[in-house]
Amino acid sequence: MKKYVKALILVLSFSVMLTATMFISNGASYNYDFWKNALPSAEGLTYKDTYYGKDILDINDDSKTLTFNTLEDMVIYNNEIFILDSENDTSSEVQIEINKTILKTKGVSSIVILNEEMKCIEQPVTEFEITKHVYDTLRAYYNFNKELSAITSSDFEGSDLSKKAPYMPIIKESVLEGTDEYSGASVFLNNAQGLAVVEEGDSYSIYIADTDNSRILKMTSDYVVTEVYLTPTDEVFYQWDTETDLSTSTKRLFKPTKIAVDKTKRVYCVAKNTYEGIIEFSKATYENTLELDEETKEVKFEYSSANGKFNRFLGKNVVTANPLKQFWYKIMSEIQKEQQALTLPPEFINITMDEDGFLYATSYPDSENVAGSNMIKAINTSGKDVLRRNGYVAPNGDAVFLSAHTNKEVTIGASTLTAIAVNPDGFYSVTDAKRGRIFTYDTEGNLLYISGEKGELSNSINEPVAISYLTIEAKENTEKQELVLIVDRTSKSIISYSTSTFGSLVNQATKLYLENDIIGAEKYWREVVKMNSNYELGYVGIGKSLLRLEQFEEAMYYFELGHNAAYYSKAYQQYRDNILKENFALIMTGLVITAVGLCGLMFVKHQNKKKQGLVREDD
């Protein structure tokens, strides 16, 4: 009999896995229940449109369109869409004239701004003027003393940043000429991969991770670079003023990829091959410095530098323990241990800052897809992960996946969460490059809905690198639109998703719940479960409202449907207490009557025994 039970359990487990894999692999919209079964679900986000470069017209000239090359990042600020194109794989060369010589270069990144109607506000900008402060900082840091008029195209050849010119004579029309800040120099970006836009007085500032130039630049809305963040002064990074041989050293170049900025203007960044955590820079400060001639000890020049200083690493990922690997490691010889590959913590992939100053970050799964590794974090100012994970499944993308398969066309492994965006209402969405998904969660870590799919169609998400929320307010003859924009590197496009009716109901119910209007959220949850009877979170929402209304018995019913044992226990306790209160007099009367009856019965039995002489008189 036991054999048949085990076989039945095995068959059921296989069926659940097969069903889950079917929903996950075929692009159908789905969600997870309490038992982590993948169940079909109504769509939370609906595909709206795909914008390629040729589809984006100039706002002033319909004959002009864009040419996207290698899209890397996107930020939405005041309903303007900032796009970063790194152009790191371009086959065509950009020709720049420097002091009457022609520089042919590749990988010149650009910034372009679109409006909410997906029209180009201005053509891509590739050259960025630098202030005198930044000019002096770069000159001193790289010990580059060649005058601007003597710089030629040969000064930009090679990849050794310590030997290359860190700037060039300005080509475009200067914004600062005639001011004390004018330097006559500018910079180009090299394979830039990170972008952030923050409020700055009455305007805004743009921060760019200039990846292959090993720096972060801060610039004004006029594209003038006013501050620079260089290699962190930590022993893990190669410093240009040392004789470190990178071929034999464990030190590495600083390659910032994604950045975020808080309200105090502290800068946070993720860097390639950096396992120590997220890098934090302080707000850039200005310092006056005197450089002396080594022989005469006279002042060669005085300059004012503007650079942010390295503060610390924070939010470091940890290596998830593998019990089987630990066991074998204990019985290995020292030689075998030395031959084992070093187990490093997962790298961070992307970061963003929410309105409350929490740093949301995504990271790669660990090398062995060990359950329990947290691929999404919400990091506070103390560097601690405070993300709530109270949902049926952890906020790690797909909860069910195949670890191995003989068919190479079957996608295996955990989700790869490449980008994250936080909605002003408190929920957040992450993109999965592994299967082309968008996962949306609330602040408690509940999975709200899953959208998107991978493929060869224009609506496919193949290599998402950025995600943002865009709200277009209602205008004449139009309704308010809540959009999610995805930047896809493979298709060189911007993919737009609109919130579906189902998604709007879920969002509204979640928003009211977060505002503690649990009763007001009930009507939305009821509409949600009408559209999707598998949506267990909706039943829990209804149950919470009924619990607040003290309808405990009905609340228990909905908590049971939602498989929420904790709230079911609360409702049951209140229901039990109410039954006791309502029937207290009757219960107590019954207890008293029962007690008196028992005492009377015992007395009668005792008297009968005395008459029969079975007990003594003194008893």
HUWOCOR-V920182 format. One record per residue. N is the residue number from 1. RES is the residue in one small letter. OMEGA is omega in radians with two decimals (999 if undefined). Layout:
n:N res:RES omega:OMEGA
n:N res:RES omega:OMEGA
This chain:
n:1 res:m omega:-3.13
n:2 res:k omega:3.14
n:3 res:k omega:-3.14
n:4 res:y omega:3.12
n:5 res:v omega:3.12
n:6 res:k omega:3.12
n:7 res:a omega:3.14
n:8 res:l omega:3.11
n:9 res:i omega:3.13
n:10 res:l omega:3.14
n:11 res:v omega:3.13
n:12 res:l omega:3.12
n:13 res:s omega:3.12
n:14 res:f omega:3.14
n:15 res:s omega:3.12
n:16 res:v omega:3.13
n:17 res:m omega:-3.14
n:18 res:l omega:3.12
n:19 res:t omega:3.13
n:20 res:a omega:-3.14
n:21 res:t omega:3.14
n:22 res:m omega:-3.13
n:23 res:f omega:-3.09
n:24 res:i omega:-3.00
n:25 res:s omega:-3.02
n:26 res:n omega:3.05
n:27 res:g omega:3.12
n:28 res:a omega:3.11
n:29 res:s omega:-3.05
n:30 res:y omega:3.04
n:31 res:n omega:-3.12
n:32 res:y omega:3.06
n:33 res:d omega:-3.09
n:34 res:f omega:-3.09
n:35 res:w omega:-3.13
n:36 res:k omega:3.01
n:37 res:n omega:3.07
n:38 res:a omega:-3.10
n:39 res:l omega:3.11
n:40 res:p omega:-3.07
n:41 res:s omega:3.01
n:42 res:a omega:-3.10
n:43 res:e omega:3.05
n:44 res:g omega:3.09
n:45 res:l omega:-3.12
n:46 res:t omega:3.12
n:47 res:y omega:-3.11
n:48 res:k omega:-3.07
n:49 res:d omega:3.04
n:50 res:t omega:-3.10
n:51 res:y omega:2.99
n:52 res:y omega:-3.13
n:53 res:g omega:-3.10
n:54 res:k omega:-3.14
n:55 res:d omega:-3.07
n:56 res:i omega:-3.08
n:57 res:l omega:3.05
n:58 res:d omega:-3.06
n:59 res:i omega:-3.12
n:60 res:n omega:-3.07
n:61 res:d omega:-3.10
n:62 res:d omega:3.14
n:63 res:s omega:-3.12
n:64 res:k omega:3.05
n:65 res:t omega:-3.13
n:66 res:l omega:3.00
n:67 res:t omega:3.11
n:68 res:f omega:3.13
n:69 res:n omega:3.12
n:70 res:t omega:-3.12
n:71 res:l omega:-3.05
n:72 res:e omega:-3.07
n:73 res:d omega:-3.13
n:74 res:m omega:3.06
n:75 res:v omega:3.06
n:76 res:i omega:3.14
n:77 res:y omega:-3.09
n:78 res:n omega:3.11
n:79 res:n omega:2.95
n:80 res:e omega:-3.03
n:81 res:i omega:3.13
n:82 res:f omega:-3.11
n:83 res:i omega:3.07
n:84 res:l omega:3.10
n:85 res:d omega:-3.05
n:86 res:s omega:-3.13
n:87 res:e omega:-3.05
n:88 res:n omega:3.14
n:89 res:d omega:-3.10
n:90 res:t omega:3.09
n:91 res:s omega:3.12
n:92 res:s omega:-3.11
n:93 res:e omega:3.07
n:94 res:v omega:-3.12
n:95 res:q omega:-3.12
n:96 res:i omega:3.13
n:97 res:e omega:3.13
n:98 res:i omega:3.13
n:99 res:n omega:3.06
n:100 res:k omega:3.00
n:101 res:t omega:-3.08
n:102 res:i omega:3.06
n:103 res:l omega:3.05
n:104 res:k omega:-3.04
n:105 res:t omega:3.09
n:106 res:k omega:3.06
n:107 res:g omega:3.10
n:108 res:v omega:-3.07
n:109 res:s omega:-3.09
n:110 res:s omega:3.07
n:111 res:i omega:3.09
n:112 res:v omega:-3.12
n:113 res:i omega:3.11
n:114 res:l omega:3.01
n:115 res:n omega:-3.07
n:116 res:e omega:3.06
n:117 res:e omega:3.11
n:118 res:m omega:3.01
n:119 res:k omega:-3.07
n:120 res:c omega:3.13
n:121 res:i omega:3.06
n:122 res:e omega:-3.08
n:123 res:q omega:-3.07
n:124 res:p omega:3.13
n:125 res:v omega:-3.11
n:126 res:t omega:-3.09
n:127 res:e omega:-3.06
n:128 res:f omega:3.13
n:129 res:e omega:3.12
n:130 res:i omega:3.12
n:131 res:t omega:3.11
n:132 res:k omega:3.13
n:133 res:h omega:-3.13
n:134 res:v omega:3.10
n:135 res:y omega:-3.13
n:136 res:d omega:3.14
n:137 res:t omega:-3.12
n:138 res:l omega:3.14
n:139 res:r omega:-3.12
n:140 res:a omega:-3.06
n:141 res:y omega:-3.13
n:142 res:y omega:-3.14
n:143 res:n omega:-3.12
n:144 res:f omega:-3.01
n:145 res:n omega:-3.14
n:146 res:k omega:3.13
n:147 res:e omega:-3.11
n:148 res:l omega:-3.10
n:149 res:s omega:-3.11
n:150 res:a omega:-3.12
n:151 res:i omega:3.11
n:152 res:t omega:-3.13
n:153 res:s omega:-3.14
n:154 res:s omega:3.12
n:155 res:d omega:3.14
n:156 res:f omega:-3.14
n:157 res:e omega:3.13
n:158 res:g omega:-3.10
n:159 res:s omega:-3.13
n:160 res:d omega:-3.08
n:161 res:l omega:-3.13
n:162 res:s omega:-3.13
n:163 res:k omega:-3.12
n:164 res:k omega:3.03
n:165 res:a omega:-3.11
n:166 res:p omega:3.13
n:167 res:y omega:-3.12
n:168 res:m omega:3.06
n:169 res:p omega:-3.09
n:170 res:i omega:-3.10
n:171 res:i omega:-3.11
n:172 res:k omega:3.13
n:173 res:e omega:-3.07
n:174 res:s omega:3.03
n:175 res:v omega:-3.01
n:176 res:l omega:-3.06
n:177 res:e omega:-3.10
n:178 res:g omega:3.11
n:179 res:t omega:3.11
n:180 res:d omega:-3.11
n:181 res:e omega:-3.03
n:182 res:y omega:3.12
n:183 res:s omega:-3.10
n:184 res:g omega:-3.10
n:185 res:a omega:3.10
n:186 res:s omega:3.11
n:187 res:v omega:2.97
n:188 res:f omega:3.11
n:189 res:l omega:-3.14
n:190 res:n omega:3.14
n:191 res:n omega:3.10
n:192 res:a omega:-3.04
n:193 res:q omega:-3.09
n:194 res:g omega:-3.06
n:195 res:l omega:3.04
n:196 res:a omega:3.12
n:197 res:v omega:-3.09
n:198 res:v omega:3.14
n:199 res:e omega:-3.14
n:200 res:e omega:-3.10
n:201 res:g omega:3.11
n:202 res:d omega:-3.09
n:203 res:s omega:3.12
n:204 res:y omega:3.06
n:205 res:s omega:3.13
n:206 res:i omega:3.06
n:207 res:y omega:-3.10
n:208 res:i omega:3.00
n:209 res:a omega:-3.12
n:210 res:d omega:-2.84
n:211 res:t omega:-3.04
n:212 res:d omega:2.97
n:213 res:n omega:3.05
n:214 res:s omega:-3.14
n:215 res:r omega:3.01
n:216 res:i omega:-3.10
n:217 res:l omega:2.98
n:218 res:k omega:-3.11
n:219 res:m omega:3.12
n:220 res:t omega:3.09
n:221 res:s omega:3.05
n:222 res:d omega:3.11
n:223 res:y omega:3.03
n:224 res:v omega:-3.11
n:225 res:v omega:-3.08
n:226 res:t omega:-3.13
n:227 res:e omega:-3.13
n:228 res:v omega:3.10
n:229 res:y omega:-3.03
n:230 res:l omega:-3.06
n:231 res:t omega:3.11
n:232 res:p omega:-3.13
n:233 res:t omega:3.10
n:234 res:d omega:-3.02
n:235 res:e omega:-3.12
n:236 res:v omega:-3.09
n:237 res:f omega:3.07
n:238 res:y omega:3.11
n:239 res:q omega:-3.03
n:240 res:w omega:-3.11
n:241 res:d omega:3.11
n:242 res:t omega:3.13
n:243 res:e omega:-3.11
n:244 res:t omega:3.07
n:245 res:d omega:-3.06
n:246 res:l omega:-3.12
n:247 res:s omega:-3.12
n:248 res:t omega:-3.07
n:249 res:s omega:3.04
n:250 res:t omega:3.11
n:251 res:k omega:-3.08
n:252 res:r omega:3.10
n:253 res:l omega:3.09
n:254 res:f omega:-3.11
n:255 res:k omega:-3.13
n:256 res:p omega:-3.11
n:257 res:t omega:-3.13
n:258 res:k omega:-3.05
n:259 res:i omega:3.04
n:260 res:a omega:-3.09
n:261 res:v omega:3.12
n:262 res:d omega:-3.04
n:263 res:k omega:3.10
n:264 res:t omega:3.12
n:265 res:k omega:2.93
n:266 res:r omega:-3.06
n:267 res:v omega:3.11
n:268 res:y omega:-3.14
n:269 res:c omega:3.00
n:270 res:v omega:-3.10
n:271 res:a omega:3.14
n:272 res:k omega:3.06
n:273 res:n omega:3.11
n:274 res:t omega:-3.03
n:275 res:y omega:-3.07
n:276 res:e omega:3.13
n:277 res:g omega:3.11
n:278 res:i omega:-3.08
n:279 res:i omega:3.10
n:280 res:e omega:3.02
n:281 res:f omega:3.03
n:282 res:s omega:3.06
n:283 res:k omega:-3.09
n:284 res:a omega:3.11
n:285 res:t omega:-3.11
n:286 res:y omega:-3.11
n:287 res:e omega:3.08
n:288 res:n omega:-3.07
n:289 res:t omega:3.05
n:290 res:l omega:3.07
n:291 res:e omega:-3.06
n:292 res:l omega:3.01
n:293 res:d omega:-3.04
n:294 res:e omega:-3.10
n:295 res:e omega:-3.06
n:296 res:t omega:-3.09
n:297 res:k omega:3.08
n:298 res:e omega:-3.11
n:299 res:v omega:3.08
n:300 res:k omega:3.02
n:301 res:f omega:3.11
n:302 res:e omega:-3.13
n:303 res:y omega:3.11
n:304 res:s omega:-3.10
n:305 res:s omega:3.11
n:306 res:a omega:-3.12
n:307 res:n omega:3.10
n:308 res:g omega:-3.10
n:309 res:k omega:3.11
n:310 res:f omega:3.12
n:311 res:n omega:-2.98
n:312 res:r omega:2.88
n:313 res:f omega:3.09
n:314 res:l omega:3.08
n:315 res:g omega:-3.06
n:316 res:k omega:3.03
n:317 res:n omega:3.12
n:318 res:v omega:3.10
n:319 res:v omega:3.12
n:320 res:t omega:-3.06
n:321 res:a omega:3.03
n:322 res:n omega:-3.05
n:323 res:p omega:-3.11
n:324 res:l omega:3.13
n:325 res:k omega:3.11
n:326 res:q omega:3.14
n:327 res:f omega:-3.13
n:328 res:w omega:-3.13
n:329 res:y omega:-3.13
n:330 res:k omega:-3.09
n:331 res:i omega:3.12
n:332 res:m omega:3.02
n:333 res:s omega:-3.13
n:334 res:e omega:3.13
n:335 res:i omega:3.12
n:336 res:q omega:3.12
n:337 res:k omega:-3.14
n:338 res:e omega:-3.12
n:339 res:q omega:3.14
n:340 res:q omega:3.10
n:341 res:a omega:-3.14
n:342 res:l omega:3.11
n:343 res:t omega:-3.10
n:344 res:l omega:3.09
n:345 res:p omega:-3.13
n:346 res:p omega:3.08
n:347 res:e omega:2.98
n:348 res:f omega:-3.14
n:349 res:i omega:-3.02
n:350 res:n omega:3.11
n:351 res:i omega:3.02
n:352 res:t omega:-3.12
n:353 res:m omega:3.10
n:354 res:d omega:-3.04
n:355 res:e omega:-3.13
n:356 res:d omega:3.09
n:357 res:g omega:3.06
n:358 res:f omega:-3.10
n:359 res:l omega:3.10
n:360 res:y omega:-3.06
n:361 res:a omega:3.02
n:362 res:t omega:3.13
n:363 res:s omega:3.10
n:364 res:y omega:2.97
n:365 res:p omega:3.10
n:366 res:d omega:-2.97
n:367 res:s omega:-3.07
n:368 res:e omega:3.13
n:369 res:n omega:-3.13
n:370 res:v omega:3.13
n:371 res:a omega:3.11
n:372 res:g omega:3.09
n:373 res:s omega:-3.07
n:374 res:n omega:-3.09
n:375 res:m omega:3.02
n:376 res:i omega:3.12
n:377 res:k omega:2.96
n:378 res:a omega:-2.96
n:379 res:i omega:3.12
n:380 res:n omega:-3.06
n:381 res:t omega:3.10
n:382 res:s omega:3.14
n:383 res:g omega:-3.11
n:384 res:k omega:3.09
n:385 res:d omega:-3.10
n:386 res:v omega:3.13
n:387 res:l omega:3.12
n:388 res:r omega:-3.11
n:389 res:r omega:-3.06
n:390 res:n omega:-3.13
n:391 res:g omega:3.09
n:392 res:y omega:3.10
n:393 res:v omega:3.13
n:394 res:a omega:3.11
n:395 res:p omega:-3.14
n:396 res:n omega:-3.07
n:397 res:g omega:-3.11
n:398 res:d omega:3.12
n:399 res:a omega:-3.14
n:400 res:v omega:3.12
n:401 res:f omega:3.11
n:402 res:l omega:3.12
n:403 res:s omega:3.13
n:404 res:a omega:3.10
n:405 res:h omega:-3.13
n:406 res:t omega:3.13
n:407 res:n omega:-3.09
n:408 res:k omega:-3.14
n:409 res:e omega:3.12
n:410 res:v omega:3.13
n:411 res:t omega:-3.13
n:412 res:i omega:3.05
n:413 res:g omega:-3.13
n:414 res:a omega:3.12
n:415 res:s omega:3.04
n:416 res:t omega:-2.99
n:417 res:l omega:-2.94
n:418 res:t omega:-3.10
n:419 res:a omega:-3.10
n:420 res:i omega:3.09
n:421 res:a omega:-3.12
n:422 res:v omega:3.13
n:423 res:n omega:3.11
n:424 res:p omega:3.14
n:425 res:d omega:3.01
n:426 res:g omega:3.10
n:427 res:f omega:-3.02
n:428 res:y omega:3.13
n:429 res:s omega:3.09
n:430 res:v omega:3.12
n:431 res:t omega:3.12
n:432 res:d omega:3.14
n:433 res:a omega:-3.10
n:434 res:k omega:-3.08
n:435 res:r omega:3.07
n:436 res:g omega:-3.07
n:437 res:r omega:2.93
n:438 res:i omega:3.11
n:439 res:f omega:-3.14
n:440 res:t omega:-3.09
n:441 res:y omega:2.99
n:442 res:d omega:-3.05
n:443 res:t omega:3.09
n:444 res:e omega:-3.12
n:445 res:g omega:3.09
n:446 res:n omega:3.08
n:447 res:l omega:-3.08
n:448 res:l omega:3.11
n:449 res:y omega:3.14
n:450 res:i omega:-3.09
n:451 res:s omega:3.03
n:452 res:g omega:3.11
n:453 res:e omega:-3.14
n:454 res:k omega:3.14
n:455 res:g omega:-3.08
n:456 res:e omega:3.13
n:457 res:l omega:-3.09
n:458 res:s omega:3.14
n:459 res:n omega:-3.08
n:460 res:s omega:3.05
n:461 res:i omega:-3.05
n:462 res:n omega:-3.14
n:463 res:e omega:-3.11
n:464 res:p omega:3.13
n:465 res:v omega:3.13
n:466 res:a omega:3.10
n:467 res:i omega:3.14
n:468 res:s omega:3.03
n:469 res:y omega:3.09
n:470 res:l omega:3.09
n:471 res:t omega:3.12
n:472 res:i omega:-3.09
n:473 res:e omega:-3.12
n:474 res:a omega:3.08
n:475 res:k omega:-3.12
n:476 res:e omega:3.11
n:477 res:n omega:3.09
n:478 res:t omega:3.12
n:479 res:e omega:3.07
n:480 res:k omega:-3.13
n:481 res:q omega:3.03
n:482 res:e omega:-3.04
n:483 res:l omega:2.96
n:484 res:v omega:-3.13
n:485 res:l omega:3.13
n:486 res:i omega:2.99
n:487 res:v omega:-3.12
n:488 res:d omega:-3.08
n:489 res:r omega:-3.08
n:490 res:t omega:-3.11
n:491 res:s omega:-3.14
n:492 res:k omega:-3.04
n:493 res:s omega:3.00
n:494 res:i omega:-3.08
n:495 res:i omega:-3.08
n:496 res:s omega:3.04
n:497 res:y omega:3.06
n:498 res:s omega:3.12
n:499 res:t omega:-3.14
n:500 res:s omega:3.07
n:501 res:t omega:3.10
n:502 res:f omega:-3.14
n:503 res:g omega:3.13
n:504 res:s omega:3.12
n:505 res:l omega:3.12
n:506 res:v omega:-3.14
n:507 res:n omega:-3.11
n:508 res:q omega:3.11
n:509 res:a omega:3.13
n:510 res:t omega:3.14
n:511 res:k omega:3.13
n:512 res:l omega:3.11
n:513 res:y omega:3.13
n:514 res:l omega:3.09
n:515 res:e omega:3.13
n:516 res:n omega:3.04
n:517 res:d omega:-3.04
n:518 res:i omega:-3.14
n:519 res:i omega:3.12
n:520 res:g omega:-3.13
n:521 res:a omega:-3.03
n:522 res:e omega:-3.07
n:523 res:k omega:3.10
n:524 res:y omega:3.11
n:525 res:w omega:3.12
n:526 res:r omega:3.07
n:527 res:e omega:3.13
n:528 res:v omega:-3.09
n:529 res:v omega:3.02
n:530 res:k omega:-3.13
n:531 res:m omega:-3.11
n:532 res:n omega:-3.09
n:533 res:s omega:3.11
n:534 res:n omega:-2.98
n:535 res:y omega:-3.02
n:536 res:e omega:3.13
n:537 res:l omega:3.09
n:538 res:g omega:3.11
n:539 res:y omega:3.11
n:540 res:v omega:3.12
n:541 res:g omega:3.09
n:542 res:i omega:3.13
n:543 res:g omega:3.14
n:544 res:k omega:3.09
n:545 res:s omega:3.12
n:546 res:l omega:3.09
n:547 res:l omega:3.11
n:548 res:r omega:3.12
n:549 res:l omega:3.10
n:550 res:e omega:3.01
n:551 res:q omega:-2.88
n:552 res:f omega:-3.09
n:553 res:e omega:3.11
n:554 res:e omega:3.10
n:555 res:a omega:3.11
n:556 res:m omega:-3.13
n:557 res:y omega:-3.11
n:558 res:y omega:3.08
n:559 res:f omega:3.08
n:560 res:e omega:3.09
n:561 res:l omega:-3.13
n:562 res:g omega:3.12
n:563 res:h omega:3.12
n:564 res:n omega:-3.04
n:565 res:a omega:-3.09
n:566 res:a omega:-3.12
n:567 res:y omega:3.06
n:568 res:y omega:3.13
n:569 res:s omega:3.11
n:570 res:k omega:3.14
n:571 res:a omega:-3.13
n:572 res:y omega:3.13
n:573 res:q omega:3.12
n:574 res:q omega:3.12
n:575 res:y omega:3.12
n:576 res:r omega:3.14
n:577 res:d omega:3.13
n:578 res:n omega:3.10
n:579 res:i omega:3.13
n:580 res:l omega:-3.13
n:581 res:k omega:-3.09
n:582 res:e omega:-3.07
n:583 res:n omega:-3.07
n:584 res:f omega:-3.09
n:585 res:a omega:-3.13
n:586 res:l omega:-3.13
n:587 res:i omega:-3.13
n:588 res:m omega:3.10
n:589 res:t omega:3.12
n:590 res:g omega:3.13
n:591 res:l omega:-3.13
n:592 res:v omega:3.13
n:593 res:i omega:3.13
n:594 res:t omega:-3.13
n:595 res:a omega:3.14
n:596 res:v omega:3.14
n:597 res:g omega:3.13
n:598 res:l omega:3.13
n:599 res:c omega:3.12
n:600 res:g omega:3.13
n:601 res:l omega:3.13
n:602 res:m omega:-3.14
n:603 res:f omega:3.13
n:604 res:v omega:3.12
n:605 res:k omega:-3.13
n:606 res:h omega:3.13
n:607 res:q omega:3.11
n:608 res:n omega:3.12
n:609 res:k omega:3.13
n:610 res:k omega:3.13
n:611 res:k omega:-3.12
n:612 res:q omega:3.13
n:613 res:g omega:-3.12
n:614 res:l omega:3.11
n:615 res:v omega:3.13
n:616 res:r omega:-3.08
n:617 res:e omega:-3.09
n:618 res:d omega:3.09
n:619 res:d omega:999
